[in-house]
């Protein structure tokens, strides 16, 4: 009995504004010769959401980029006898989704796999502001000495403070203080 096997990366990470190439490799087993007609469809869905939307369809006669989707003007699909690749131009934060590749070899069966596209935006340079009033030597509680803000990063950036080249660790009830 014929079977189609599909291989994809579980995750692909790209920066905001860059292109993303999502490869989908396929092979046929248990068939005397590979199918002459292979149908390929690409779908997208928000991670964890059961609803998915087709964005591309191809068979031996036609290649169709579906109209009226967020990807209608931004995708290209290339295919050969061993695979298909979805290229997304100008990746946006809203593109952090699951992309499904479905391959139908007719009598050889069909199969699909997915890649989770993860989008990152590096933050702007951090803004560090010191407290201009100084620190009380009589106060037993930790005092605020500075603030640091990193804007427009996605996902939210991690900020680590250092004292004498040693990282400061967060503790219960306090943001940071030295060990």
C-alpha positions as CSV (number, residue, x, y, z in Angstrom):
1,X,0.0,0.0,0.0
2,X,1.4,3.4,-1.0
3,X,2.2,6.0,1.5
4,X,3.5,9.6,1.4
5,X,5.9,10.9,4.1
6,X,6.2,14.6,4.8
7,X,9.2,16.2,6.7
8,X,9.3,19.7,8.1
9,X,11.1,21.6,10.8
10,X,9.1,21.9,14.0
11,X,10.1,25.6,14.4
12,X,11.5,28.4,12.2
13,X,12.8,31.6,13.8
14,X,13.0,34.9,11.8
15,X,13.4,38.6,12.5
16,X,10.7,41.1,11.9
17,X,10.8,42.4,8.3
18,X,13.0,39.5,7.0
19,X,11.8,36.9,4.6
20,X,11.0,33.4,5.9
21,X,11.6,30.2,3.9
22,X,9.6,27.2,5.1
23,X,10.7,24.0,3.5
24,X,8.5,20.9,3.2
25,X,10.1,17.7,1.9
26,X,8.1,14.6,0.8
27,X,8.7,11.1,-0.4
28,X,6.6,8.1,-1.5
29,X,7.0,4.6,-0.2
30,X,5.3,1.3,-1.1
31,X,4.6,2.4,-4.7
32,X,6.2,1.0,-7.9
33,X,6.5,4.5,-9.4
34,X,6.0,7.9,-7.9
35,X,2.6,9.6,-8.6
36,X,2.5,11.7,-11.7
37,X,-0.1,13.9,-10.1
38,X,0.8,15.5,-6.8
39,X,-1.4,18.1,-5.1
40,X,0.2,20.5,-2.6
41,X,-1.7,22.8,-0.3
42,X,-0.3,25.3,2.3
43,X,-2.5,26.3,5.3
44,X,-2.0,28.7,8.2
45,X,-3.5,28.9,11.6
46,X,-2.9,30.8,14.8
47,X,-1.0,28.5,17.2
48,X,-3.4,26.5,19.3
49,X,-6.4,27.7,17.3
50,X,-8.3,24.9,15.5
51,X,-9.3,27.0,12.5
52,X,-7.0,27.1,9.6
53,X,-7.0,28.9,6.3
54,X,-5.6,27.8,3.0
55,X,-3.2,30.2,1.4
56,X,-1.9,28.1,-1.6
57,X,-2.9,25.2,-3.8
58,X,-1.1,23.5,-6.7
59,X,-1.5,20.4,-8.8
60,X,-0.1,19.3,-12.2
61,X,-2.2,22.0,-14.0
62,X,-2.2,25.1,-11.8
63,X,-0.7,27.0,-9.0
64,X,-3.0,29.3,-7.0
65,X,-2.2,31.8,-4.3
66,X,-5.5,32.2,-2.5
67,X,-7.0,35.7,-2.7
68,X,-8.1,37.9,0.3
69,X,-5.7,36.5,2.9
70,X,-2.9,38.2,4.8
71,X,-0.5,36.4,2.5
72,X,-2.0,37.0,-1.0
73,X,0.7,39.5,-2.0
74,X,3.6,38.3,0.1
75,X,4.1,34.6,-0.7
76,X,5.7,32.5,-3.4
77,X,5.8,28.7,-3.5
78,X,8.5,26.7,-5.4
79,X,8.2,22.9,-5.8
80,X,10.2,20.1,-7.3
81,X,9.9,16.2,-7.2
82,X,11.1,16.1,-3.6
83,X,9.6,19.1,-1.9
84,X,8.0,22.5,-1.8
85,X,9.1,25.7,-0.2
86,X,6.9,28.5,1.1
87,X,8.6,31.9,0.9
88,X,7.0,34.7,3.0
89,X,8.2,38.3,2.3
90,X,8.4,41.0,4.9
91,X,7.5,38.9,8.0
92,X,5.3,40.7,10.5
93,X,4.7,40.0,14.2
94,X,1.2,38.7,13.2
95,X,2.9,36.0,11.1
96,X,3.8,34.0,14.3
97,X,1.6,31.1,13.4
98,X,1.6,27.5,12.3
99,X,2.1,26.7,8.6
100,X,0.9,23.4,7.3
101,X,2.1,21.6,4.2
102,X,-0.3,19.0,2.9
103,X,0.8,16.6,0.1
104,X,-1.7,14.4,-1.7
105,X,-0.2,11.7,-4.0
106,X,-3.7,10.4,-4.9
107,X,-3.3,6.6,-4.8
108,X,-0.2,7.0,-2.7
109,X,-2.2,8.7,0.0
110,X,-1.8,12.1,1.7
111,X,0.1,13.5,4.7
112,X,0.8,16.8,6.3
113,X,3.2,18.4,8.8
114,X,3.6,21.8,10.2
115,X,6.2,24.4,11.1
116,X,5.7,27.0,13.9
117,X,7.0,30.3,12.6
118,X,8.4,32.4,15.4
119,X,9.0,36.1,14.8
120,X,11.5,38.2,16.8
121,X,12.1,42.0,16.9
122,X,15.3,43.1,18.5
123,X,14.7,45.9,21.0
124,X,15.9,49.5,20.7
125,X,19.0,50.3,22.6
126,X,18.2,50.3,26.3
127,X,17.5,53.6,28.2
128,X,19.2,53.6,31.6
129,X,18.4,56.4,34.1
130,X,20.2,56.7,37.5
131,X,18.4,58.1,40.5
132,X,19.9,61.6,40.9
133,X,19.3,61.9,44.7
134,X,21.8,59.2,45.9
135,X,21.3,56.3,48.2
136,X,20.5,56.4,51.9
137,X,23.1,54.5,54.0
138,X,20.7,54.3,57.0
139,X,17.8,52.7,55.2
140,X,17.7,48.9,55.7
141,X,15.5,48.2,52.7
142,X,17.1,48.2,49.2
143,X,16.9,51.5,47.4
144,X,16.2,52.3,43.8
145,X,19.5,53.3,42.1
146,X,18.5,53.2,38.4
147,X,15.9,52.1,35.9
148,X,16.4,50.4,32.5
149,X,13.9,50.3,29.7
150,X,14.2,48.3,26.4
151,X,11.5,49.3,24.0
152,X,9.8,47.6,21.0
153,X,11.3,44.2,21.4
154,X,9.3,41.1,20.7
155,X,8.9,38.9,22.6
156,X,9.5,41.1,25.7
157,X,13.2,41.4,26.2
158,X,15.0,40.1,29.3
159,X,17.0,42.7,31.3
160,X,19.8,41.6,33.5
161,X,21.5,43.9,36.0
162,X,25.2,43.4,37.0
163,X,27.2,44.5,40.0
164,X,31.0,44.1,39.8
165,X,30.5,41.8,36.7
166,X,28.2,39.5,38.7
167,X,24.5,39.2,37.6
168,X,21.9,40.3,40.2
169,X,19.2,37.8,40.8
170,X,15.5,38.6,41.4
171,X,14.1,37.7,44.8
172,X,10.6,37.6,46.3
173,X,9.1,41.0,46.8
174,X,12.1,42.9,45.2
175,X,13.0,43.4,41.7
176,X,16.8,43.0,42.0
177,X,19.4,43.2,44.8
178,X,22.9,41.9,45.3
179,X,23.5,38.5,46.9
